[in-house]
Amino acid sequence: MLAPAAAHAEWREAETAHFQIYSDGGAGQLVEYAQRLEGLDEVLRRATRTPADLPPTKVRVILFDTVEQVRRAYHGHDRDIAGFYMVNMQGPIAISTRGKDSDNESWGPDVTLFHEYAHHFMLEYFPATYPAWYVEGFAEIAATATLTSGSRMLYGKAADHRGWSLTSMRWVPIPRLLDATYASFPEDADFYGESWLLAHYLMFSPKRPGQLGKYLTELGAGVTNDKAAADAFGDLDQLNHEARSYLDAASFTMHAVPVALPAKEAIRMRVLPPGEADLIPETAAFDENLGKEPMAAYLTELNAKAARYPSDPYALGLLADAEYAAKDFTAATATVDRLLAVAPDSVSGRVRKGMLLLRQAEDLDGAARHAKVAEARRLIVAANKSASEDPRPLVAYYRSFLAAGERPPQPAVEGLMQAVSTVPQDPGPRMMLVSELVNDGKLADAIYYLGPVAYDPHGGRGPNSALQLINELKQRLASASGNKPAAAAGH
């Protein structure tokens, strides 16, 4: 009991060009998983003609032994969940189990993780406005990718995990699918399955070459969804008939794509130190948007574990972030001071301390306020100098001007844009940038940056404030130009 880390299996990290993968399974299994994920990334790059040398934002992937551990990390929000992806102040993270899909399984851990990575990939390299059906259809095609012998990835396999729902649930005509979101789709129909079917038909069938590209290009140029669909696809009832026939025929083309998998010796492996290893469940469960009661329960468990490692920078950093997210700023200040005492150059520690000082500044006036902001800014700038590509100091630097009651200068705005470009999946900095652009009267730019959030198919079935905002901005832009407002693409 006095050596809690000894009771845990050995956690390892495998770092590749695009991932940091954590598992307490065998080292060999971890290497194979890393190779599969890199294979998927290469297939997606080839399918989208994405250059291989674009700097990535690495995704942290935590692989648990059981699905019950995944559900605990999701705080019990969904009893059926097998894996999930989210972005928080620490960056993008995906949680799954470390099992591998077998040929006889229609739905396994790879399906969920590959689906979510496709969303990450799309926002990372193509952060534009896409119709909801295409976002989910693209992800579902990625979900079934499978690594085979000879270093080949099968791309375009049938989505067998959608087979029952596609053939047994209500069919919604394609014209309605083109104009739908998950929120607006009938609950007795399969939005994901139909989205996969249409995307697969347009991408893999030879009958409509170039039409999907034309459709997406027109949408990106601001053409309404109805006009773009008519221009690209022609008679939508005919498209609906062809899609149904494609499903009934159940003959789906797939490609065996050769991929250059990373060599085992090129995958950087390390054994996690005791504190970081012991806190893997809490790392997976960290969510800055938890409600009051779930956050209180999470903090109770995290505090108990972190107390075992009073001088561990990792434990102190995670605890400080959680206390800040819980708005316990007194506790967060004490924790981050301990962190900076043992790791004075910590980027996360400097940024978190700077943000806490900015909050204190908001309660001050005059010279005292400016002095507190200046103290915070010194820490933030130091963090940026030691990690110029890290988006956190850039966001904090921008916020320092808001805390001072000042209009952010252009370098601060450009830094915020860089942060959004670095982690485009995080809605926090993106919405900050949208607000800045609106205040500056750059409505078209604001609409562009708001698009990926407004049309997020994962927005659920409730109200979408980002969608409401983008429609308001389109109305304002149309009024300013004297033109009739265009319909929102995808709606």
C-alpha positions in Angstrom: 0.0 0.0 0.0 3.0 2.3 0.6 4.1 1.7 -3.0 0.9 2.1 -5.1 2.6 2.2 -8.5 3.9 -1.3 -8.0 0.4 -2.7 -8.0 -0.1 -1.4 -11.6 1.0 -2.9 -14.8 3.8 -1.2 -16.6 2.5 1.7 -18.8 4.4 2.6 -21.9 4.3 5.4 -24.4 5.0 4.8 -28.1 5.6 8.1 -30.0 5.3 8.3 -33.7 5.1 11.1 -36.2 1.4 11.7 -35.5 0.6 10.0 -32.2 1.5 9.5 -28.6 0.0 6.1 -27.7 -0.2 4.8 -24.1 -0.9 1.2 -23.1 -0.2 -1.2 -20.2 -0.3 -4.2 -22.6 2.8 -5.7 -24.1 5.4 -3.7 -25.9 4.9 -5.7 -29.1 1.2 -5.1 -29.2 1.8 -1.4 -28.6 4.2 -1.2 -31.6 1.6 -3.0 -33.8 -1.1 -0.5 -32.8 1.2 2.4 -33.5 1.9 1.0 -37.0 -1.8 0.6 -37.7 -2.6 4.2 -36.7 0.3 5.5 -38.8 -1.0 3.4 -41.7 -4.5 5.0 -41.3 -2.9 8.4 -41.3 -1.0 7.7 -44.6 -4.1 6.3 -46.3 -6.1 9.4 -45.4 -3.3 11.6 -46.7 -3.3 9.7 -50.0 -7.0 9.9 -50.3 -7.1 13.6 -49.7 -3.7 14.5 -51.3 -2.5 15.9 -48.1 1.3 16.6 -48.1 3.2 14.4 -45.7 5.4 17.2 -44.4 2.7 19.4 -42.9 3.5 19.7 -39.1 0.9 17.7 -37.2 -0.7 18.1 -33.8 0.0 14.8 -32.2 -3.0 13.0 -30.8 -2.6 11.3 -27.4 -4.2 7.8 -27.5 -4.9 5.9 -24.3 -5.6 2.2 -24.7 -7.3 0.5 -21.7 -7.6 -3.2 -21.2 -11.5 -3.2 -20.9 -14.4 -1.2 -22.2 -15.5 -0.7 -18.6 -12.4 1.4 -18.0 -13.2 3.5 -21.1 -16.7 4.1 -19.8 -15.4 5.2 -16.4 -13.2 7.7 -18.2 -16.3 9.0 -19.9 -17.9 9.5 -16.5 -20.7 7.0 -17.2 -22.4 9.4 -19.7 -23.0 6.5 -22.1 -23.3 2.9 -21.1 -22.7 1.7 -24.6 -19.6 3.7 -25.5 -16.5 1.8 -26.7 -14.2 4.8 -27.2 -14.3 8.5 -27.5 -12.3 11.5 -28.7 -12.2 15.0 -27.3 -10.1 18.2 -27.2 -9.3 20.0 -23.9 -6.8 22.5 -22.7 -4.1 19.8 -22.8 -4.8 19.0 -26.5 -6.6 16.3 -28.5 -7.0 12.9 -26.9 -8.6 9.6 -27.9 -9.6 6.8 -25.5 -10.2 3.2 -26.6 -9.4 -0.4 -25.7 -6.2 -2.1 -27.0 -7.9 -5.1 -28.6 -7.8 -5.5 -32.3 -10.7 -6.0 -34.6 -10.9 -9.6 -35.9 -12.3 -10.6 -39.3 -15.5 -11.8 -37.7 -16.3 -8.6 -35.8 -18.3 -5.8 -37.4 -17.6 -3.4 -34.6 -14.5 -3.2 -32.5 -12.1 -0.7 -31.0 -10.5 0.2 -34.3 -13.8 1.3 -35.8 -14.4 3.8 -33.1 -10.9 5.2 -32.9 -10.4 5.3 -36.6 -13.7 7.2 -37.0 -12.7 9.8 -34.5 -9.2 10.2 -35.9 -10.8 11.0 -39.3 -12.6 13.9 -37.7 -9.4 15.1 -36.2 -7.6 14.7 -39.5 -10.3 16.7 -41.4 -10.2 19.6 -38.9 -6.4 19.5 -38.7 -5.8 19.8 -42.5 -9.1 20.9 -44.0 -10.8 23.2 -41.4 -13.6 24.4 -43.6 -17.4 24.2 -43.8 -18.6 20.8 -44.8 -22.1 19.3 -44.8 -22.7 17.1 -41.9 -23.4 14.0 -44.0 -20.0 14.3 -45.6 -18.2 14.8 -42.3 -19.7 11.6 -41.0 -19.5 9.7 -44.2 -15.8 10.4 -44.5 -15.2 9.3 -41.0 -17.2 6.1 -41.5 -15.1 5.2 -44.5 -12.0 5.6 -42.4 -13.4 3.6 -39.6 -13.3 0.3 -41.6 -9.7 0.7 -42.8 -7.7 -2.5 -42.0 -4.0 -3.3 -42.0 -3.2 -6.5 -43.9 -0.1 -8.4 -44.6 2.4 -6.9 -47.0 2.0 -3.4 -45.4 -1.3 -2.6 -47.1 -4.3 -0.9 -45.7 -7.7 -1.9 -47.0 -9.6 1.3 -47.6 -13.3 1.4 -48.5 -14.4 -1.8 -46.8 -18.1 -2.1 -46.3 -19.3 -0.6 -43.0 -20.7 -3.9 -41.7 -21.3 -2.3 -38.3 -24.0 -0.2 -40.0 -25.4 -3.1 -42.0 -28.4 -3.9 -39.7 -29.5 -0.3 -39.3 -29.2 0.5 -43.0 -31.3 -2.4 -44.0 -33.8 -2.5 -41.1 -34.4 1.1 -40.1 -36.2 3.9 -41.9 -34.7 5.1 -45.2 -34.5 8.9 -45.5 -34.3 10.1 -49.1 -30.9 11.4 -50.2 -32.3 15.0 -50.9 -33.1 15.3 -47.2 -29.9 13.7 -46.1 -27.9 16.3 -48.1 -29.7 19.1 -46.1 -29.6 17.4 -42.7 -27.6 17.2 -39.5 -27.6 14.6 -36.9 -29.8 16.9 -34.8 -32.4 17.2 -37.6 -32.3 13.5 -38.8 -35.2 11.2 -37.7 -34.3 9.2 -34.7 -35.7 6.0 -36.3 -33.2 6.3 -39.2 -29.4 5.9 -39.4 -27.7 9.2 -40.2 -24.2 7.7 -39.9 -25.1 4.7 -42.1 -26.7 6.7 -44.9 -23.9 9.2 -44.8 -21.4 6.4 -45.2 -23.4 4.9 -48.1 -23.6 8.2 -50.0 -20.0 9.1 -49.4 -18.8 5.6 -50.5 -20.9 5.7 -53.6 -19.6 9.1 -54.7 -16.0 8.3 -53.8 -15.7 4.7 -55.0 -18.3 4.1 -57.7 -17.2 5.0 -61.3 -20.6 6.2 -62.2 -20.3 9.8 -60.9 -16.7 10.9 -61.3 -15.7 14.3 -60.0 -19.2 15.2 -58.7 -18.4 15.1 -55.0 -15.4 17.4 -55.6 -17.5 19.8 -57.6 -20.2 19.8 -54.8 -17.7 20.5 -52.0 -15.9 23.2 -54.0 -19.1 25.1 -54.6 -20.1 24.8 -51.0 -16.7 26.2 -50.0 -17.2 29.1 -52.3 -20.4 30.1 -50.6 -22.9 28.5 -53.0 -26.1 27.3 -51.2 -26.5 23.6 -50.5 -29.5 23.2 -52.9 -27.7 24.9 -55.8 -24.4 23.1 -55.2 -26.2 19.7 -55.1 -28.2 20.5 -58.2 -25.1 21.7 -60.1 -23.0 18.6 -59.1 -25.5 15.8 -58.9 -28.4 16.8 -61.2 -31.6 15.0 -60.5 -31.5 14.2 -56.7 -34.3 11.7 -57.0 -32.2 9.8 -59.4 -29.2 10.0 -57.0 -31.5 8.6 -54.3 -32.5 5.7 -56.6 -28.9 4.9 -57.4 -27.9 5.0 -53.7 -30.7 2.5 -52.8 -29.6 0.2 -55.6 -26.0 0.5 -54.4 -27.1 -0.7 -51.0 -29.2 -3.5 -52.3 -26.4 -4.8 -54.5 -24.1 -4.9 -51.5 -21.0 -4.8 -53.7 -18.6 -2.2 -52.4 -15.3 -1.4 -54.0 -12.3 -1.2 -51.7 -8.6 -0.5 -52.4 -5.5 -2.2 -51.0 -3.2 0.8 -50.4 0.5 0.2 -49.8 1.7 2.2 -46.8 5.2 2.8 -45.5 4.8 1.7 -41.9 7.3 3.1 -39.3 10.0 0.6 -38.5 9.8 -0.7 -34.9 13.1 0.9 -34.1 11.8 4.3 -35.3 9.0 4.2 -32.8 10.2 6.0 -29.6 9.3 3.9 -26.6 9.5 4.9 -22.9 8.2 3.4 -19.7 6.1 5.9 -17.8 7.4 7.0 -14.4 5.2 6.0 -11.5 3.2 9.2 -11.1 2.3 9.5 -14.7 1.4 5.8 -15.0 -0.7 5.8 -11.9 -2.6 8.9 -13.1 -3.5 7.5 -16.6 -7.2 6.9 -15.6 -7.4 10.5 -14.4 -5.7 11.8 -17.5 -8.2 10.0 -19.7 -11.1 11.3 -17.6 -10.0 14.9 -17.5 -12.8 17.1 -19.0 -12.8 20.8 -18.3 -16.5 21.0 -19.1 -17.7 18.6 -16.5 -20.7 19.6 -14.4 -20.3 20.6 -10.7 -20.9 17.2 -9.2 -18.9 15.0 -11.6 -16.0 17.5 -11.4 -16.1 17.4 -7.6 -16.0 13.6 -7.6 -13.2 13.6 -10.2 -11.2 16.1 -8.1 -11.6 14.0 -5.0 -10.1 11.0 -6.7 -7.4 13.0 -8.4 -6.3 14.7 -5.2 -6.0 11.4 -3.4 -3.7 10.0 -6.1 -1.7 13.2 -6.7 -1.0 13.3 -2.9 1.2 10.2 -3.4 3.5 12.2 -5.7 3.9 15.6 -4.0 6.9 16.6 -6.1 5.9 15.0 -9.4 5.6 17.7 -12.1 3.1 15.6 -14.1 0.8 15.1 -11.1 1.0 18.7 -10.1 0.3 19.9 -13.6 -2.8 17.7 -14.1 -4.1 18.7 -10.6 -3.6 22.4 -11.3 -5.4 22.2 -14.6 -8.3 20.3 -13.0 -8.6 22.8 -10.1 -8.6 25.7 -12.6 -11.3 24.0 -14.7 -13.3 23.6 -11.5 -12.9 27.3 -10.8 -11.1 26.6 -7.5 -8.5 29.3 -8.2 -7.1 29.3 -4.6 -6.3 25.6 -4.8 -5.0 25.9 -8.4 -2.7 28.8 -7.3 -1.2 26.7 -4.5 -0.7 23.7 -6.7 0.9 25.6 -9.6 3.2 27.3 -7.1 4.4 23.9 -6.0 4.8 22.9 -9.6 7.0 25.9 -10.5 9.0 25.3 -7.3 10.1 21.8 -8.6 9.9 22.7 -12.4 10.5 26.4 -12.8 10.7 26.1 -16.6 7.4 24.2 -16.9 5.4 25.6 -19.9 2.1 24.4 -18.5 3.0 25.8 -15.1 4.0 29.2 -16.4 0.8 29.4 -18.5 -1.4 28.3 -15.7 0.2 30.7 -13.3 -0.2 33.5 -15.8 -3.9 32.7 -16.3 -4.4 32.8 -12.6 -2.7 36.2 -12.3 -4.9 37.5 -15.1 -8.0 36.4 -13.2 -6.7 38.4 -10.2 -6.1 41.4 -12.4 -9.7 41.5 -13.5 -10.6 42.4 -9.9 -8.2 45.3 -9.7 -8.1 48.8 -11.2 -5.7 51.3 -12.5 -2.0 50.7 -11.9 -2.5 47.7 -9.8 -4.4 45.9 -12.6 -1.7 46.8 -15.2 1.0 45.6 -12.8 -0.7 42.3 -12.3 -1.2 41.8 -16.1 2.5 42.7 -16.7 3.5 40.0 -14.1 1.3 37.4 -15.9 2.5 38.4 -19.3 6.2 37.9 -18.3 5.4 34.3 -17.5 3.4 33.8 -20.6 6.1 35.3 -22.9 8.7 33.1 -21.2 6.6 30.0 -21.8 6.2 31.0 -25.5 10.0 31.5 -25.9 10.7 28.0 -24.7 7.8 26.4 -26.7 7.0 28.7 -29.6 4.7 26.1 -31.3 2.7 25.4 -28.2 -0.8 27.1 -28.6 -1.4 27.6 -24.8 1.0 30.6 -24.4 -0.4 32.2 -27.6 -4.0 32.0 -26.3 -2.9 33.3 -22.9 -1.0 36.2 -24.4 -4.1 37.2 -26.4 -6.3 37.0 -23.2 -3.8 39.2 -21.3 -5.0 42.2 -23.3 -8.6 41.4 -22.6 -7.8 41.2 -18.9 -6.1 44.6 -19.1 -9.2 46.0 -20.8 -7.1 46.7 -23.9 -7.7 46.0 -27.6 -5.4 43.1 -28.5 -2.7 44.3 -30.9 -2.1 42.6 -34.2 0.7 40.3 -33.0 -1.6 38.9 -30.3 -4.4 38.3 -32.9 -1.9 36.6 -35.2 -0.8 34.4 -32.3 -4.4 33.5 -31.6 -4.8 32.6 -35.3 -1.7 30.4 -35.0 -3.2 28.6 -32.0 -6.4 27.9 -33.9 -4.3 26.6 -36.8 -2.3 24.4 -34.4 -5.2 22.9 -32.6 -8.2 23.6 -34.9 -10.3 21.0 -33.0 -10.4 23.1 -29.8 -13.5 25.3 -29.9 -12.3 27.7 -27.2 -9.6 29.6 -29.1 -11.7 29.4 -32.3 -14.6 31.1 -30.7 -12.2 33.7 -29.2 -11.0 34.4 -32.7 -14.5 34.6 -34.1 -15.4 37.2 -31.5 -12.2 39.2 -32.3 -13.0 39.2 -36.1 -16.6 40.2 -35.5 -15.5 43.1 -33.3 -13.2 44.1 -36.1 -16.0 44.0 -38.6 -14.4 41.1 -40.5 -17.7 39.2 -40.8 -16.7 37.0 -43.8 -13.5 35.8 -41.9 -15.6 35.2 -38.8 -18.0 33.0 -40.8 -15.1 31.1 -42.2 -13.6 30.3 -38.8 -17.0 29.5 -37.3 -18.1 27.1 -40.0 -16.4 23.9 -38.6 -18.0 24.5 -35.2 -21.4 25.5 -36.5 -21.8 22.5 -38.7 -20.3 20.0 -36.3 -22.4 16.8 -36.6 -21.4 15.9 -33.0 -23.3 18.9 -31.8 -26.1 16.6 -30.6 -29.8 17.1 -31.0 -30.1 20.2 -28.8 -29.8 23.9 -29.8 -26.6 24.8 -31.6 -25.5 28.3 -30.6 -22.6 28.4 -33.1 -25.1 27.6 -35.9 -27.4 30.4 -34.7 -24.4 32.8 -34.6 -23.2 31.9 -38.1 -26.7 32.5 -39.6 -26.9 35.9 -37.8 -23.5 36.8 -39.2 -24.6 35.8 -42.7 -27.6 38.0 -42.3 -25.4 41.0 -41.2 -23.0 40.4 -44.0 -25.8 40.3 -46.6 -27.4 43.4 -45.1 -24.1 45.3 -45.2 -23.6 44.3 -48.9 -27.2 45.0 -49.8 -27.7 41.4 -51.0 -30.3 38.8 -50.1 -28.9 36.4 -47.4 -27.9 33.0 -48.7 -29.2 29.8 -47.1 -26.7 28.2 -44.7 -24.8 25.4 -46.5 -25.9 22.0 -45.3 -29.2 23.2 -43.8 
